[in-house]
Amino acid sequence: MNVRITLATTRRILSQLRHDHRTVGLLIGVPSLLMILLRYVIDNEIAFDRFGPMLLGIFPFIVMFIVTSVGTLRERTGGTLERLMTTPLGKLDLLLGYALAFGLLALVQVAVVATISMTWLGLDLAGPVWVLLLVAVLDALLGMALGLFASAFARTEFQAVQFMPAFVLPQALLCGIVVPHDQMATWLQWISNALPLTYAVEAMQQLAGNTDITVTLLRDTVVIAGSTILALTLGAATLRRRTP
């Protein structure tokens, strides 16, 4: 790993995104619009206070997964990744560069959505706001890491988007939003316990209902961070210069 090369990769990705207004709008604008829509669809402060924090953890995960999987595949099919890999750039430099770039974007994304939710929309959060930002950014990095991993198995951008049902929807169904975790069948609880998004949702539930940092919240944060590192490791192992 070379810190200078990693930071140069981060700058390159941020520079590309700066000129891609549609992607920036997707990253920042869409989650905010979804939270506004949710607030007026529910039209109940108690219910919004319950579901709002959980969705603050899910939205960054989903959006980053889509953007990263498609963006990485585009660099591979366009030959950009192949040219970069002929330079001293290593796989770890590339992956960490992506992580830093999208981590910064995730911080902006979550800050905007959280500000709108807690001011205009009236979301009541019991826990510290900085912990909310930390967990949401970790969720976004997890989505980015899984997006990098999923892109290795796709040959077209359409296929990359199709991987979303396989990587995201099962986690969304089993994470505890649709049905509480303790009300699921035992075998579904086992599967849910193996999915990282479950811990992201549980961490947000802890923030919504507790003023202090609980042991469960700390455990969930560690699990999310560990899952992100594991996904980045798998992404590095499956990273190819180009799509055959």
Backbone hydrogen bonds in HBPLUS format (Angstrom, degrees):
<---DONOR---> <-ACCEPTOR-->    atom                        ^
c    i                          cat <-CA-CA->   ^        H-A-AA   ^      H-
h    n   atom  resd res      DA  || num        DHA   H-A  angle D-A-AA Bond
n    s   type  num  typ     dist DA aas  dist angle  dist       angle   num
A0006-THR N   A0002-ASN O   2.89 MM   4  6.13 159.3  1.93 156.3 163.1     1
A0007-LEU N   A0003-VAL O   2.92 MM   4  6.12 164.2  1.95 152.4 155.8     2
A0008-ALA N   A0004-ARG O   2.95 MM   4  6.13 148.4  2.06 140.6 150.0     3
A0009-THR N   A0005-ILE O   2.91 MM   4  6.16 149.9  2.00 146.0 153.6     4
A0010-THR N   A0006-THR O   2.99 MM   4  6.33 152.4  2.07 145.3 153.2     5
A0011-ARG N   A0007-LEU O   2.92 MM   4  6.22 158.9  1.97 148.9 153.8     6
A0012-ARG N   A0008-ALA O   2.97 MM   4  6.18 154.7  2.03 144.4 151.4     7
A0013-ILE N   A0009-THR O   3.05 MM   4  6.28 161.4  2.08 151.7 155.5     8
A0014-LEU N   A0010-THR O   2.99 MM   4  6.19 163.3  2.02 151.7 156.6     9
A0015-SER N   A0011-ARG O   2.84 MM   4  5.95 151.5  1.92 145.9 154.1    10
A0016-GLN N   A0012-ARG O   3.00 MM   4  6.24 154.6  2.06 145.3 151.8    11
A0017-LEU N   A0013-ILE O   2.97 MM   4  6.22 160.4  2.01 148.8 154.2    12
A0018-ARG N   A0014-LEU O   2.90 MM   4  6.02 142.8  2.04 140.5 150.8    13
A0019-HIS N   A0016-GLN O   3.23 MM   3  5.52 138.1  2.42 101.8 112.0    14
A0020-ASP N   A0017-LEU O   2.99 MM   3  4.80 151.7  2.07  97.8 106.9    15
A0024-VAL N   A0020-ASP O   3.19 MM   4  6.50 164.6  2.21 154.4 158.9    16
A0025-GLY N   A0021-HIS O   2.88 MM   4  6.02 153.1  1.95 142.3 150.1    17
A0026-LEU N   A0022-ARG O   2.89 MM   4  6.18 146.6  2.01 142.1 151.4    18
A0027-LEU N   A0023-THR O   2.86 MM   4  6.12 158.2  1.90 152.4 158.0    19
A0028-ILE N   A0024-VAL O   2.98 MM   4  6.09 160.8  2.02 151.9 155.9    20
A0029-GLY N   A0025-GLY O   2.73 MM   4  4.89 129.8  1.98 121.9 138.2    21
A0030-VAL N   A0025-GLY O   3.27 MM   5  6.79 139.6  2.44 151.0 161.0    22
A0033-LEU N   A0029-GLY O   2.97 MM   4  6.22 160.0  2.01 156.1 162.1    23
A0034-LEU N   A0030-VAL O   2.90 MM   4  6.12 155.1  1.97 156.0 163.3    24
A0035-MET N   A0031-PRO O   3.01 MM   4  6.23 152.9  2.08 145.3 151.7    25
A0036-ILE N   A0032-SER O   3.03 MM   4  6.31 157.3  2.08 148.9 155.2    26
A0037-LEU N   A0033-LEU O   2.88 MM   4  6.08 160.5  1.92 146.7 152.5    27
A0038-LEU N   A0034-LEU O   2.84 MM   4  6.03 157.0  1.90 144.8 151.4    28
A0039-ARG N   A0035-MET O   2.97 MM   4  6.18 157.1  2.02 145.9 151.5    29
A0040-TYR N   A0036-ILE O   3.21 MM   4  6.52 157.7  2.26 150.7 155.1    30
A0041-VAL N   A0037-LEU O   2.87 MM   4  6.00 138.9  2.04 147.3 159.7    31
A0042-ILE N   A0038-LEU O   2.93 MM   4  6.02 170.8  1.94 154.9 156.8    32
A0043-ASP N   A0039-ARG O   2.92 MM   4  5.82 158.8  1.96 138.2 145.1    33
A0048-PHE N   A0044-ASN O   2.87 MM   4  6.03 157.7  1.92 155.1 162.5    34
A0049-ASP N   A0045-GLU O   2.87 MM   4  6.02 153.7  1.94 147.0 153.6    35
A0050-ARG N   A0046-ILE O   3.15 MM   4  6.39 130.1  2.41 135.2 148.1    36
A0050-ARG N   A0047-ALA O   3.10 MM   3  5.03 132.0  2.35  91.9 105.4    37
A0051-PHE N   A0047-ALA O   2.97 MM   4  6.25 164.0  1.99 156.7 159.0    38
A0052-GLY N   A0048-PHE O   2.73 MM   4  5.26 153.0  1.80 142.3 150.8    39
A0055-LEU N   A0051-PHE O   3.08 MM   4  6.34 158.3  2.13 158.6 164.7    40
A0056-LEU N   A0052-GLY O   3.00 MM   4  6.28 137.5  2.19 146.6 159.3    41
A0057-GLY N   A0054-MET O   3.09 MM   3  5.36 143.7  2.23 100.0 110.5    42
A0058-ILE N   A0054-MET O   3.21 MM   4  6.57 137.5  2.40 136.1 148.0    43
A0059-PHE N   A0055-LEU O   2.93 MM   4  5.86 176.6  1.94 153.0 153.8    44
A0062-ILE N   A0058-ILE O   3.02 MM   4  6.30 162.7  2.05 163.9 167.8    45
A0063-VAL N   A0059-PHE O   3.01 MM   4  6.12 177.6  2.02 163.4 164.1    46
A0064-MET N   A0060-PRO O   3.01 MM   4  5.88 163.3  2.03 143.8 149.2    47
A0065-PHE N   A0061-PHE O   3.10 MM   4  6.15 149.2  2.20 139.3 147.8    48
A0066-ILE N   A0062-ILE O   3.14 MM   4  6.43 163.3  2.17 154.3 157.1    49
A0067-VAL N   A0063-VAL O   3.03 MM   4  6.24 177.3  2.03 157.9 158.7    50
A0068-THR N   A0064-MET O   2.94 MM   4  5.80 164.2  1.96 145.4 150.5    51
A0069-SER N   A0065-PHE O   3.04 MM   4  5.98 165.2  2.06 145.7 150.5    52
A0070-VAL N   A0066-ILE O   3.14 MM   4  6.17 168.0  2.15 151.0 154.6    53
A0071-GLY N   A0067-VAL O   2.88 MM   4  5.82 156.8  1.93 141.9 149.7    54
A0072-THR N   A0068-THR O   2.87 MM   4  5.86 166.6  1.89 152.2 155.2    55
A0073-LEU N   A0069-SER O   3.23 MM   4  6.23 160.1  2.27 137.5 143.3    56
A0074-ARG N   A0070-VAL O   2.93 MM   4  6.11 150.6  2.02 146.2 154.7    57
A0075-GLU N   A0071-GLY O   3.10 MM   4  6.38 151.5  2.18 144.3 151.0    58
A0076-ARG N   A0072-THR O   3.02 MM   4  6.33 147.0  2.13 144.4 154.0    59
A0077-THR N   A0073-LEU O   2.85 MM   4  6.06 173.3  1.86 159.8 160.5    60
A0078-GLY N   A0074-ARG O   2.95 MM   4  5.83 146.3  2.06 138.7 148.0    61
A0080-THR N   A0075-GLU O   2.95 MM   5  4.97 113.0  2.41 146.4 159.6    62
A0081-LEU N   A0075-GLU O   3.02 MM   6  5.41 167.4  2.04 124.4 125.3    63
A0079-GLY N   A0076-ARG O   3.23 MM   3  5.34 157.5  2.28 102.5 109.3    64
A0083-ARG N   A0079-GLY O   3.10 MM   4  6.34 157.2  2.16 148.3 153.8    65
A0084-LEU N   A0080-THR O   2.97 MM   4  6.22 156.3  2.03 149.1 156.2    66
A0085-MET N   A0081-LEU O   2.93 MM   4  6.10 151.7  2.01 148.6 155.6    67
A0086-THR N   A0083-ARG O   3.25 MM   3  5.42 153.8  2.32 101.5 109.2    68
A0087-THR N   A0084-LEU O   3.04 MM   3  5.46 159.7  2.09 111.5 118.1    69
A0094-LEU N   A0090-GLY O   3.02 MM   4  6.32 157.1  2.07 151.2 157.2    70
A0095-LEU N   A0091-LYS O   2.93 MM   4  6.19 167.5  1.94 155.5 158.3    71
A0096-LEU N   A0092-LEU O   2.88 MM   4  5.92 165.3  1.90 150.1 154.7    72
A0097-GLY N   A0093-ASP O   2.88 MM   4  5.88 145.8  2.00 137.4 147.5    73
A0098-TYR N   A0094-LEU O   2.99 MM   4  6.28 155.7  2.05 148.0 153.7    74
A0099-ALA N   A0095-LEU O   2.90 MM   4  6.16 156.8  1.95 143.9 151.0    75
A0100-LEU N   A0096-LEU O   2.87 MM   4  6.08 160.2  1.91 150.9 154.5    76
A0101-ALA N   A0097-GLY O   3.02 MM   4  6.16 167.1  2.04 148.3 152.4    77
A0102-PHE N   A0098-TYR O   2.88 MM   4  5.97 174.5  1.89 159.6 160.9    78
A0103-GLY N   A0099-ALA O   2.79 MM   4  5.62 134.6  2.00 132.2 145.5    79
A0104-LEU N   A0100-LEU O   3.01 MM   4  6.20 154.4  2.08 146.4 150.9    80
A0105-LEU N   A0101-ALA O   3.13 MM   4  6.45 159.3  2.17 145.0 151.0    81
A0106-ALA N   A0102-PHE O   2.75 MM   4  5.84 150.1  1.84 138.1 147.1    82
A0107-LEU N   A0103-GLY O   2.95 MM   4  6.19 147.5  2.06 141.0 149.3    83
A0108-VAL N   A0104-LEU O   3.12 MM   4  6.48 157.3  2.17 147.9 152.9    84
A0109-GLN N   A0105-LEU O   2.79 MM   4  6.02 163.8  1.82 152.6 158.0    85
A0110-VAL N   A0106-ALA O   2.83 MM   4  5.96 173.1  1.84 154.2 155.5    86
A0111-ALA N   A0107-LEU O   2.95 MM   4  5.97 156.1  2.00 141.4 148.9    87
A0112-VAL N   A0108-VAL O   2.96 MM   4  6.14 161.4  2.00 152.6 156.5    88
A0113-VAL N   A0109-GLN O   3.03 MM   4  6.26 171.7  2.03 154.7 156.9    89
A0114-ALA N   A0110-VAL O   2.75 MM   4  5.76 164.0  1.78 151.4 156.8    90
A0115-THR N   A0111-ALA O   2.96 MM   4  5.95 154.4  2.02 140.2 147.5    91
A0116-ILE N   A0112-VAL O   3.03 MM   4  6.26 166.6  2.05 152.6 155.7    92
A0117-SER N   A0113-VAL O   2.90 MM   4  6.02 159.3  1.94 147.2 153.7    93
A0118-MET N   A0114-ALA O   2.88 MM   4  5.92 158.6  1.93 149.7 154.4    94
A0119-THR N   A0115-THR O   3.06 MM   4  5.97 127.1  2.35 141.1 151.8    95
A0121-LEU N   A0116-ILE O   3.07 MM   5  6.38 166.0  2.09 159.7 162.8    96
A0123-LEU N   A0117-SER O   2.71 MM   6  5.40 168.8  1.72 147.2 146.5    97
A0127-GLY N   A0207-LEU O   2.75 MM  80  4.53 146.6  1.86 154.1 154.8    98
A0132-LEU N   A0128-PRO O   3.36 MM   4  6.73 150.9  2.45 140.0 147.7    99
A0132-LEU N   A0129-VAL O   3.03 MM   3  4.99 115.7  2.46  94.3 110.3   100
A0133-LEU N   A0129-VAL O   3.00 MM   4  6.40 155.9  2.06 153.7 159.6   101
A0134-LEU N   A0130-TRP O   2.99 MM   4  6.19 155.1  2.05 140.3 147.3   102
A0135-VAL N   A0131-VAL O   2.91 MM   4  6.11 171.4  1.91 156.7 157.7   103
A0136-ALA N   A0132-LEU O   2.94 MM   4  6.04 164.2  1.97 150.4 155.5   104
A0137-VAL N   A0133-LEU O   2.92 MM   4  6.02 156.7  1.97 146.8 153.0   105
A0138-LEU N   A0134-LEU O   2.98 MM   4  6.22 157.1  2.03 148.2 154.8   106
A0139-ASP N   A0135-VAL O   2.88 MM   4  6.17 149.6  1.97 145.9 154.8   107
A0140-ALA N   A0136-ALA O   2.94 MM   4  6.25 151.4  2.02 143.8 151.5   108
A0141-LEU N   A0137-VAL O   2.88 MM   4  6.19 156.4  1.93 150.4 156.8   109
A0142-LEU N   A0138-LEU O   2.87 MM   4  6.09 147.1  1.98 143.7 153.1   110
A0143-GLY N   A0139-ASP O   2.97 MM   4  6.29 155.7  2.03 147.1 153.0   111
A0144-MET N   A0140-ALA O   2.89 MM   4  6.18 151.3  1.97 145.4 154.1   112
A0145-ALA N   A0141-LEU O   2.84 MM   4  6.05 159.7  1.88 147.8 152.7   113
A0146-LEU N   A0142-LEU O   2.97 MM   4  6.19 163.0  2.00 151.6 155.9   114
A0147-GLY N   A0143-GLY O   2.90 MM   4  5.99 143.7  2.04 138.0 148.7   115
A0148-LEU N   A0144-MET O   2.93 MM   4  6.25 151.6  2.01 149.9 156.6   116
A0149-PHE N   A0145-ALA O   3.06 MM   4  6.32 155.8  2.12 143.6 150.3   117
A0150-ALA N   A0146-LEU O   2.80 MM   4  5.98 161.4  1.83 148.4 153.6   118
A0151-SER N   A0147-GLY O   3.00 MM   4  6.07 148.3  2.10 143.3 151.0   119
A0152-ALA N   A0149-PHE O   3.27 MM   3  5.74 150.3  2.36 108.1 115.7   120
A0153-PHE N   A0150-ALA O   3.08 MM   3  5.74 159.8  2.12 119.0 124.5   121
A0154-ALA N   A0151-SER O   3.31 MM   3  5.28 165.4  2.34 103.4 107.7   122
A0160-ALA N   A0156-THR O   3.06 MM   4  6.42 149.5  2.16 144.0 152.9   123
A0161-VAL N   A0157-GLU O   3.06 MM   4  6.41 154.1  2.13 148.8 154.2   124
A0162-GLN N   A0158-PHE O   3.04 MM   4  6.29 145.8  2.16 139.7 149.7   125
A0163-PHE N   A0159-GLN O   3.16 MM   4  6.48 126.6  2.46 141.3 153.4   126
A0163-PHE N   A0160-ALA O   3.24 MM   3  5.38 144.1  2.38  97.9 107.7   127
A0164-MET N   A0161-VAL O   3.05 MM   3  5.60 159.5  2.10 113.1 119.6   128
A0166-ALA N   A0163-PHE O   3.05 MM   3  5.25 120.3  2.42 101.5 116.5   129
A0167-PHE N   A0163-PHE O   2.99 MM   4  6.24 155.9  2.05 159.8 167.0   130
A0168-VAL N   A0164-MET O   2.72 MM   4  5.30 160.7  1.76 153.7 159.0   131
A0171-GLN N   A0168-VAL O   3.07 MM   3  5.40 116.2  2.49 106.2 121.3   132
A0172-ALA N   A0168-VAL O   2.92 MM   4  6.19 153.9  1.98 153.9 162.6   133
A0173-LEU N   A0169-LEU O   2.95 MM   4  6.15 152.4  2.02 155.0 161.4   134
A0174-LEU N   A0170-PRO O   3.08 MM   4  6.18 144.2  2.21 141.7 150.7   135
A0175-CYS N   A0171-GLN O   2.89 MM   4  5.58 113.9  2.34 145.3 156.2   136
A0183-GLN N   A0180-PRO O   3.00 MM   3  5.45 157.2  2.06 114.9 122.4   137
A0184-MET N   A0181-HIS O   3.30 MM   3  5.63 169.1  2.31 112.5 115.5   138
A0188-LEU N   A0185-ALA O   3.00 MM   3  5.25 125.7  2.31 103.5 118.1   139
A0189-GLN N   A0185-ALA O   2.96 MM   4  6.31 147.5  2.06 152.7 163.1   140
A0190-TRP N   A0186-THR O   3.08 MM   4  6.45 148.7  2.18 147.4 155.4   141
A0191-ILE N   A0187-TRP O   3.26 MM   4  6.52 157.1  2.32 137.3 142.5   142
A0192-SER N   A0188-LEU O   2.82 MM   4  6.03 161.9  1.85 149.0 154.8   143
A0193-ASN N   A0189-GLN O   2.87 MM   4  6.04 150.1  1.96 145.8 153.0   144
A0194-ALA N   A0191-ILE O   3.00 MM   3  5.31 145.5  2.12 105.5 116.0   145
A0195-LEU N   A0192-SER O   3.12 MM   3  5.29 163.7  2.15 109.1 114.3   146
A0198-THR N   A0195-LEU O   3.21 MM   3  5.78 147.0  2.32 113.8 122.0   147
A0199-TYR N   A0196-PRO O   3.08 MM   3  5.49 127.8  2.37 107.1 118.5   148
A0200-ALA N   A0196-PRO O   3.26 MM   4  6.65 145.3  2.39 143.1 153.2   149
A0201-VAL N   A0197-LEU O   3.03 MM   4  6.27 162.2  2.06 152.0 154.6   150
A0202-GLU N   A0198-THR O   3.01 MM   4  6.22 158.3  2.05 142.9 149.6   151
A0203-ALA N   A0199-TYR O   2.90 MM   4  5.96 151.0  1.99 138.6 146.0   152
A0204-MET N   A0200-ALA O   3.14 MM   4  6.43 155.4  2.20 144.3 150.2   153
A0205-GLN N   A0201-VAL O   2.95 MM   4  6.25 149.2  2.05 146.8 156.0   154
A0206-GLN N   A0202-GLU O   2.95 MM   4  6.23 149.7  2.04 145.7 153.6   155
A0207-LEU N   A0203-ALA O   3.05 MM   4  6.37 151.2  2.13 144.8 152.4   156
A0208-ALA N   A0204-MET O   2.93 MM   4  6.17 148.1  2.04 143.7 152.6   157
A0209-GLY N   A0205-GLN O   3.12 MM   4  6.27 141.6  2.27 143.2 151.8   158
A0210-ASN N   A0206-GLN O   3.01 MM   4  5.75 129.6  2.27 147.6 155.6   159
A0218-LEU N   A0214-THR O   3.09 MM   4  6.43 158.5  2.13 147.2 152.5   160
A0219-ARG N   A0215-VAL O   2.89 MM   4  6.16 159.6  1.93 150.8 156.6   161
A0220-ASP N   A0216-THR O   2.87 MM   4  6.07 162.3  1.90 150.6 155.5   162
A0221-THR N   A0217-LEU O   2.96 MM   4  6.15 157.7  2.02 148.6 154.4   163
A0222-VAL N   A0218-LEU O   3.04 MM   4  6.28 157.9  2.09 148.9 154.2   164
A0223-VAL N   A0219-ARG O   2.96 MM   4  6.22 157.1  2.01 151.0 157.5   165
A0224-ILE N   A0220-ASP O   2.95 MM   4  6.20 160.2  1.99 151.5 156.3   166
A0225-ALA N   A0221-THR O   2.99 MM   4  6.21 165.3  2.02 149.3 153.3   167
A0226-GLY N   A0222-VAL O   2.85 MM   4  6.01 159.6  1.89 148.5 154.7   168
A0227-SER N   A0223-VAL O   2.85 MM   4  6.01 154.2  1.92 147.8 154.8   169
A0228-THR N   A0224-ILE O   2.98 MM   4  6.22 149.5  2.08 145.6 153.8   170
A0229-ILE N   A0225-ALA O   3.07 MM   4  6.38 157.7  2.12 149.2 154.3   171
A0230-LEU N   A0226-GLY O   2.96 MM   4  6.19 157.9  2.01 147.0 153.4   172
A0231-ALA N   A0227-SER O   2.89 MM   4  6.07 159.0  1.93 146.5 152.1   173
A0232-LEU N   A0228-THR O   2.92 MM   4  6.15 154.7  1.98 147.7 154.7   174
A0233-THR N   A0229-ILE O   2.94 MM   4  6.16 150.9  2.03 144.7 152.8   175
A0234-LEU N   A0230-LEU O   2.94 MM   4  6.25 158.4  1.99 150.5 156.1   176
A0235-GLY N   A0231-ALA O   2.80 MM   4  6.00 148.8  1.90 141.6 151.5   177
A0236-ALA N   A0232-LEU O   2.86 MM   4  6.11 149.8  1.95 144.7 152.0   178
A0237-ALA N   A0233-THR O   3.00 MM   4  6.27 149.9  2.10 143.2 151.6   179
A0238-THR N   A0234-LEU O   3.03 MM   4  6.23 140.5  2.19 143.9 153.5   180
A0239-LEU N   A0235-GLY O   2.97 MM   4  5.79 110.8  2.46 138.0 152.8   181
